[in-house]
Amino acid sequence: MAVPLFLDPKLEPPLTPLLASSRFLHDLVDGLGSPLNVVVPDRIAENVAGFRSVYRSHHLEGDISFAHKANRSSALVRRLAATGAAMDVASLGELQHALACGFTPDRIGVTGPKEPELFWLAARTGVTVHIEGHAELEFLASLVRRHELPRVRVLLRLSEFSGTAVKVLSRRSRFGVPAAELAGLLDVCERHHEAVEVIGVSYHLDTTSLDEKALALEGCVRAMDECRARGMRPRVIDIGGGFGVNYLADGAQWEHYTSQLTLAAMGRREPLAWRNHSYGLSSEGGTLRGSLELYPSYRPVAGADYLDELLRTPAPTLGRPLATLLLENLYDLCVEPGRALLDQCGLTLARVLETRREPDGTHSIRLAMNADDCALEEHGILMDPVVLHRGKPWRATENATDSFGVYLHGNLCLESDLITRRLVLLPRLPVPGDLLAFVNTAGYCMDFNAQHAQQRPLARKVAAYQGTGGWQWRLDDQYWPIHSAEDAHEV
Ligand SMILES: *Cc1c(COP(=O)(O)O)cnc(C)c1O
């Protein structure tokens, strides 16, 4: 018999003990509705510590900034404020939120597209501004002069790095100035030196490739030389985010699954997704076309380990490890992980409303949630949800001998409202009243796309933490770091 195409999610504490408290989770959804997002703030502090220990092993200093856009939670941002982490914000609302959650301006940076009000608040409070291009720099400088604002610390965001000895060329980006055009930007900085202080350079590349990132980091070191040659005193290289998460417990499952997807795209096995969706693959006269457009669910080196590997990578033309290059120059290294800091920080719960057997032998499961409540589909696929049967304990290791192919439908009047287009295999069929737990959804899945379609309420979000008497919870906006586990006995 063929091996079932399970995609078992990677599960670590605190999500494992949280799932084991199935009764607690059922009670929460009974009281607060489905879907429900649960975040575990203490884990984000552990993830920061993981990045910090990589810094320490390379003797490096600098900010570990959380890219706020990956989750809107107040609990997570407040918990972070209680660590040594910094914040990377990309909108006026995010900046206000970071300030209100306890971040002082010296621990905040603004990136991305900016409106005049955002520039003003950043400059007024003394937040660092990442400059995306000439126009931004001119605008900021004139704003500072017109409103007599304090001098603003800026990082110059660069893109399109190219190597002389290597062929890798980082891709074009809507953000940042091509590294080759730095001189022009520095002319503008010099002209406005009383309004802006260049404290360093940055990049954020949307790629998993170490080679591309090594090239960019080395390009930043060269850019710092250019700044210094003009008498500037830059000290920070900010290498953005994109350290990634490993979502899957077992890499062999990913190999097996993606190879079967290829066969399905070529019509050599039954479909693995709704209406034979094939994630970018197609077949023309028996030849495979296209490429798999999926975030790699299995990433053996992700998060802080990915940073470690990058720092060990030799600079493409200068040869020494990148960490050495930074140390030699006494530069601070800044990182802006979004997804990676949210690894294992949350899950999304949905109530099963109906289970129906279809003529083709698959089952349709209708959930009290819709696709936008747990949105990963544009970039990847959801791992198998964990079934929390009502009134039964959940155990991490179920010996699955059976499997049921199910499609997970949402609650909107849309044919296309599927939580995942993937045919999901479950070891046991859920019944109405059971919960499906989508784990590790804190990074981008939870609230990035959530909306009030059909007047349906947005999912509530709660912060869960372990106190002396087991799991406790508060609504996300009622949580402050004095409620985390180690402090629980003090209040
Ligand atoms: C989105 C973003 C990040 C975070 O990216 P992740 O892949 O979530 O780590 C960091 N920096 C900037 C400028 C971003 O736009």
PDBQT file of the ligand as one rigid body, heavy atoms in Angstrom, charges set to zero:
ROOT
HETATM    1  C1  LIG A 501       8.799  41.761   5.740  1.00  0.00    +0.000 C 
HETATM    2  C2  LIG A 501      10.091  42.345   6.115  1.00  0.00    +0.000 A 
HETATM    3  C3  LIG A 501      10.912  41.701   7.060  1.00  0.00    +0.000 A 
HETATM    4  C4  LIG A 501      10.573  40.362   7.672  1.00  0.00    +0.000 C 
HETATM    5  O1  LIG A 501      10.676  39.298   6.753  1.00  0.00    +0.000 OA
HETATM    6  P1  LIG A 501      10.558  37.780   7.266  1.00  0.00    +0.000 P 
HETATM    7  O2  LIG A 501      10.653  36.982   6.032  1.00  0.00    +0.000 OA
HETATM    8  O3  LIG A 501       9.232  37.663   7.939  1.00  0.00    +0.000 OA
HETATM    9  O4  LIG A 501      11.684  37.535   8.207  1.00  0.00    +0.000 OA
HETATM   10  C5  LIG A 501      12.070  42.341   7.454  1.00  0.00    +0.000 A 
HETATM   11  N1  LIG A 501      12.440  43.545   6.923  1.00  0.00    +0.000 NA
HETATM   12  C6  LIG A 501      11.683  44.178   5.999  1.00  0.00    +0.000 A 
HETATM   13  C7  LIG A 501      12.153  45.475   5.452  1.00  0.00    +0.000 C 
HETATM   14  C8  LIG A 501      10.491  43.607   5.568  1.00  0.00    +0.000 A 
HETATM   15  O5  LIG A 501       9.761  44.232   4.643  1.00  0.00    +0.000 OA
ENDROOT
TORSDOF 0
